[in-house]
Amino acid sequence: MTQLTHDFVNAAEVDSLLDVVPVAGRIGAEIRGVALSGDLDDVTLAAIRAALVRHKVIFFRAHDHLDDAAQEAFAERFGSPVAHPTVPVAEGSRYLLELDSKEGYAASSWHTDVTFVDAYPEASILRAINIPAAGGDTLWANGVTAYEELPDSLKTLVDNLWAVHTNLYDYAGTFSEADRKRVEEHRKVFASTVYETEHPVVRVHPESGERALLVGHFVKQFVGLSSADSQRLFGILQDHITRPENTVRWRWQTGDVAIWDNRATQHRAIADFGLQRRTLRRATIAGDVPVAIDGSRSRVIKPEPSLRAVA
C-alpha cells in the first residue's frame, strides 16, 4: 500500500485564527469559539473555509441559536445555496432539505451528495434538530487519503477511469428494514426526473489541487466495463475509501452543525436508532463541474442538456 504523503494528515493548525481541534487522524476537526451566522466577518469566514478544505469536515457544537432562517442566512454567507434537484424543500424554508427518520425508516449508505448531476454541491451544512438518545451517528470518509494510499497499479487504472452516476439506483439497499411501499414512495420523489452524469473517478480539487476518489452509491457503472466488472471494482474502491483509518464518526447533540467538503468526501448516516426520532436539516452549496487529471470535465447524459436548459 502506498505511503501517505504526510505523517500527520489531520494535525492541529498552529497558524489558524480559529480554535481547531482534530477529531480523527485523517479527517475531521471541531471548531470552537465561533457562532455561525449570516453576519460573520470576512476573516473568520475565510478561516472556516480554509479549515474545511484542510480537514474535509468540520463540526460546531451547541449552535442552538440557529433556526431555519439563520441556517439559510449562514449558507448564503458561506456560498450560493441550492435546493435539491428533485426532493421538495422543508416546509417554510427556501432550500433546506429535511432529513427526518422515524419508525425505523432511514437511508444508510455511503455517498457523496447529488453526484448524479454535473456541477454537484461543493459543500453541505447539516444542523441537528432531534437526536436519538443513543445511535444515529454520522460517518465521513476522506477521498483524498483513500486515493493517496492506493497501490500504484490501481492508481494507473483509476486515473483515466470514468463512471456513470444516477439517482435511479437500488433504493431498497439503502434503507433499513424498508418495505416495498416505502421504497416505491421514495423512488417516485427522488427519481421523479432521472439524471445521469459521467464523472472522472479521480477528481482534482479546485482549491487544494488534491486528487480524490469519486464514487459512492450513485455510481451505476464504470465506463467501458461490464456491470459485473463494475460491481467488483466498485467494491474494491469503496473498501479503500471507507477503511476505519480513513473515517471520522460524529456523535450528534441537538444544535450541532457539520459542514463537509462534498468534493473530497463520502458520508453515511448510521441507522441504529430503532424507533427513535432523528431530524436534521441540510443546506447545500452550489459547486462546479469536476475536472479530471487530464483536464477534461464531467458530462451530462440525462436529461439532455437542451432539455435542462429549457427547464
N, C-alpha and C positions, 0 to 999 in steps of 0.2 A: 504494500500500500504506500502511496506517495506521502512523503512527509509534508505537513503543513508548512506554509512559508514563514510563519512566525510562531514562536513558542507560546505566547500568551495572547491568543486571538481576541479575547474579551477582557483584556486588562483594564484596570481603572484609568480614568482620564485625568492626568495630573495638570493638564493645561486648559481644562474646560472651565467656563464660568459657572457651571452648574454643579450640584452635588450629585454625581452619577455613580451609582453603586452596582457593579456587575452582579447578575443573578446566577448565571451558569458560565461554564468555562469557555464556550464558543459563541454564545448568543444570549442576548437579553440583558437589560440593565434597568434598575429603578432610578427615577429622577426625583429627588426630594427637595422640598422648599420652594416649589413653583406651583402657582394656582393657574390652571389653564382657563383662558377666557378669550373673548374677541378683542380684548384691549392689550394683549401682550405687546411689549415693545420689540422693536426690530432685532436688537442684540440678543434678547432672550430667545426669540423665535428662531433666529439663525443657529443658536447653540443647540436648541432642541432638534432641529433638522439635522445638524451635524452628528449629534448623538444617535439619531435614528439610522443614518447611513452606516455609522460605525458598528452599532450594536444590533441592528436589524429589527429589534422590537424593544420598545421602552414602556415602562409602567409608571403609573402615578396612583398613589394610594389616597383614599378618603377625599374624593372630589364630590362630596355630597352637594356642593353649591351648584353643580351643573344640572340643568333640566334640558329638555329637548331644544329649546330656543338657544340656550347658552352653548350647548354642544354644537349646534349648527353655526353659531357665531364664531366659535373657535375654529371649526372646519373651514369656514370662509377666510379666516385669517391665515390658516395653515396652507391652503391651496385653493383649488377650484372644485368644490363638491359636485358630485353627480349622483343621480338616482340609479337604482338597479335597472338594467335594461328590460326586465320582464316582471319582477316582483313589485307589487304596489308599495308605496311608502307607508310608514307608520301613520296612524290617524293623527291629524293635527300638525304633522311635520311637512317640510318641503322635500326632503330627500333622505331621511333616516330610514334604515331598514331595521325592522324589529325581528329579533331572534327570540321567540317565545316558545319554550319547550315545556310541555305539560303532559300528564298522563303517560309518561314513559316514552313519548314520541319525540325523538331528537336525532337530527342528522349528525353523523360522526364519521368523517372520512378525511384523509389528508388532501389538501388542495391549496392552490393559490387563487385568490378571488377573481372571478369573472374572466378567466383566460380564454373563454370561447369567443371574445371579441378581440379586435386587433390592438387598439390602444386601451388595454385593461388598466385598472386603477394603480396608481403609484403607491398609495398608502391607504390604510383603513384605520379608523378611530372608533374604538369599541368601549361603550360605557355600561357598567354593571348596574342593574336596577333591582332585580330579585335574584338572590343567590341561594342555592341549597345549603342546608346546614352542613352537609358533607357531600363531596363529589362535585362534578360539573367543572373541573379544571379545564384549562386550555393548554395545548402543546404548540410550540413553534419549532421549526427546523430551519437550519441555515443552508441555503442552496449554494452559497459561495464556498464554504469549507467542504461541503459534500463534493463539489467539483474538484477542489484542490487536492483532495486525498484519493481521487480515482487513480487506479493504475494507468500507466501511460497508454496501454493498448486500448483501454476503454475511452480515454480522452480522445485518442485518434478517431475512434468511432463516432462519439457524440459531437465532436467539434463541427462536423459537417452534416449532422442529422437534424431532420425536421419532424414535427409531429402535428397531427390534426387535433385540435381541441374543439369540443362541442358541449352544449348544455343538454343535449339529448343523450343521456348516459344511463347507467344502471341505477335508478333511484332506490330500488329495494335494497341494494347493497350498502347504502349509506345511512339507513335508518335501523335503530334497534327495535326489534320485535314489531316491525311495521306490518300492518295488514294491507291487503291489495287495494282496498278502497282509499286509504290514506295516501298510499303511494301514487295512485292514479290522480287524486286531487292535487298532490304536489306537482306531478308531472304536467298537468294541464296549465298550471300557472307558470312554473319555472321554464317550461319549453313551449310557451304559447307562441313564441317566434323562435324558430330553430336557427341557431348560429353555429357556424363552423369557421375556424381560422387556422392557418398554418403558422406555427411559431418555431423558431430555432430551439433546439433542445438546450443549447448553451446561449444564454443572453448576456450581452455586455452591459453592465450597469451604466446608465447615462451620467451619473455623478462621480462614482468612485473608479470606474473603469474595470471593476472586478468582473470575473466571469462566474455566472451562477447557473445551476441546473434548473431548467424549467419543465416540470412535468406535473404530477398531481392528477386527481381523479377526473378532470375534464378531458384528459387525453383519450382519444378514440383509437388512434393507430399511428405508428411511425410511417412516414412517407417512404415508399419503396420496400416495406416489409409486409409480410402476410400478417393476418390477425393473430395467428398462433405465435409467430416470432415476436410480434409487437408485445404480446402479453408477457412473454418470458423476459424480454429486455426491460419492459416497464417495471417488472418486479425487482430486477437487479438494481435499477437506478433508484427506485423508491426505497429500497433497503439501505442504500448508501446515504440518502438524504435523511432518513428517519432513524438512523442509529442513535441510541440513547445519548452517546457522547456529543451528538450534533444538535441536541434539542434543549429547550428550556420549558419548564412546566410552571404555570402560574395558578396559585390558589386564590381565587377571586374573593373579594369582600365587596359588599354593597358600596357603590360610589367609586370603585376603582375604574381607571381608564387605561387601556392598552392601545398603543399605536405601533403598527408594524409596517416595514418596508415590503410592500407586496411584489416588488421587482426582484427580491432576493430571498424570499422565504416561502414555506408552506406552513399551514396550521391545521389543527384538528381539535374540536371540542370533544371531551370525553363524556359519553353518555352512560354514566354510572350512578345516576342520582334517582333512579326509580320514578316514583310518582311526585317527587318534589318539583316545585316551580323554579324555572330558571329563565330570566328575562334580561336581555341586553339589547342595546340599540347601537347601530353602526352607521357612521358616515364614511363614505369613500371619496377619495381624492382622485381627480382625473389624472390619467397617466399618458405616456407617449407610446408610439409603436416600437416594439422591441427591435434591437439591431443584433444581428448575428456577428460572429467573429470576422467573417469576410465582408461585413458592411451591408449585407442585404437585410431587408426589413420584412416583418411578418405581413401576410397577405390574407385578405378575406376570401372565403369560399361561399358562405351563405350568411345572410341573404346577399344577392348580387349587389355589388357596390352601387349600381344605378338605382336599385330599389331602395337602398339605405339612404341615398341622397334625397330622394323624394320624401321619405318618411321624416 
